[in-house]
Amino acid sequence: MNKTVITGASGFLGSHIIKIMMDKGMSVHALLRKSSSLKNLPDECAISRVDFMNPDSGELYSSNPVSAV
């Protein structure tokens, strides 16, 4: 199954996009800043806290590729 990573997932648009994609049976993974709230995300959504200013944060997907961001 293809996996899509969503940045800005806790925001208005990101959270709605995730809900729509999950309703369609798509595999999504939310990337959030450490300070982001989880209140708008579905409980079953995969979540990773990342530091977007740290280039090493991308290592999360070097062994677990994604189809789209």
C-alpha positions as CSV (number, residue, x, y, z in Angstrom):
1,M,0.0,0.0,0.0
2,N,1.3,3.5,-0.8
3,K,1.9,5.8,2.1
4,T,1.4,9.6,1.9
5,V,3.1,11.9,4.4
6,I,1.2,15.1,5.4
7,T,3.0,18.1,6.8
8,G,0.9,20.7,8.5
9,A,-1.4,17.8,9.6
10,S,-2.6,19.5,12.7
11,G,-3.8,22.6,10.8
12,F,-7.3,23.2,9.4
13,L,-6.5,22.0,5.9
14,G,-4.1,19.2,6.8
15,S,-6.5,17.7,9.3
16,H,-9.3,17.7,6.8
17,I,-7.1,16.2,4.1
18,I,-6.1,13.4,6.4
19,K,-9.7,12.6,7.3
20,I,-10.7,12.5,3.6
21,M,-7.7,10.3,2.7
22,M,-8.3,7.9,5.5
23,D,-12.0,7.7,4.7
24,K,-10.9,6.5,1.2
25,G,-8.7,3.8,2.7
26,M,-5.4,5.5,2.0
27,S,-2.4,5.1,4.3
28,V,-1.4,8.5,5.7
29,H,1.3,9.6,8.2
30,A,1.1,12.9,9.9
31,L,4.3,14.9,10.5
32,L,3.9,17.4,13.4
33,R,6.0,19.9,15.2
34,K,6.6,19.0,18.8
35,S,4.3,21.9,19.9
36,S,1.4,20.8,17.6
37,S,-1.9,19.7,19.0
38,L,-3.4,16.3,18.2
39,K,-7.0,17.3,18.8
40,N,-8.0,17.6,15.1
41,L,-6.5,14.3,14.0
42,P,-8.2,10.9,13.9
43,D,-7.0,8.5,16.7
44,E,-5.9,5.9,14.2
45,C,-3.6,8.3,12.2
46,A,0.1,7.5,12.3
47,I,2.0,10.4,13.8
48,S,5.6,11.5,14.0
49,R,6.9,14.5,15.8
50,V,9.7,16.1,13.8
51,D,11.9,19.2,13.9
52,F,11.6,20.6,10.4
53,M,14.7,22.8,11.0
54,N,16.8,19.6,11.6
55,P,17.9,17.9,8.4
56,D,18.3,14.6,10.3
57,S,14.5,14.5,10.9
58,G,14.2,13.1,7.3
59,E,16.0,9.9,8.3
60,L,12.7,8.6,9.6
61,Y,11.8,7.7,6.0
62,S,15.1,6.6,4.6
63,S,14.3,3.0,5.4
64,N,10.5,3.4,5.2
65,P,9.8,5.1,1.8
66,V,6.7,7.1,1.1
67,S,4.8,7.6,-2.2
68,A,3.8,11.3,-1.8
69,V,4.3,14.3,0.6
